[in-house]
């Protein structure tokens, strides 16, 4: 960014940003599958060598890293009876910071709040364990536990020199999460069916030195999702979706509860070749959040309300054969890169995304 001073264009370092990031990840993996009479076993092993260099030309900061990691995985499924299966899974995974989170450039959101990336962020590592029971291939109950080291967490902290709050990412010591999850579809009548999910969990964060203070936050929380489908006649149907998320503590943030209801109506036409659908999300405009501080010595109150009440009208028509195999979805390994590139937006939007555990 340049500004005109005395007939000369000069670089404005306060509003200029040049950050060059190079990363190379080399990986090798192997899988082993074995089927016994009532037991199936899958073993996996992946090795990754990562070399990265982040260079902020604007702030003259250079960070280089090189590390090797190994990620094992295990899945065991046991058939207990005709209608009941039990499974156990373990995996270790890595989550690297998004590219914008590494950029140390400062930009102000308003006169009291600014955002700054952290080029010294480490990747986070998660060990995840899960035991699940499946009844009649329909009802599923699972118990999971995960421990994340160097967890990348967005924090809002005070800057006494600037008399402002700054938003950044830090590596906290660990995140502890364990929960109980139930999926239960229910058919109430020939014209009314529902799919229901209940999740109860504990989410805790620990850090022995977060800008000179200890952090020990955590809370038991739950969320409920219920989707209902109504077949009014052969060509007309409706859907109603409701969700509720209880208050949680996420790192240095305390986040209020959130709930909402969505509605959709669908009509098929022309011998099921055409479909017209109207959908309205958050029909009562209730999806909003209040964010306060879980950090000792810091008080703030943020009111977050995105544009959530949105109406959509769509029309689709099928040409040619109606019986076509769906496209097979393949994992290319780029999904994680797309996540890292995507800018999640402001603080409230990022928090909303991370609530879905």
Order of alpha helices (4+ residues) and beta strands (2+ residues): beta-beta-beta-beta-beta-beta-alpha-beta-beta-beta-beta-beta-beta-beta-beta-beta-beta-beta-beta-beta-beta-beta-alpha-alpha
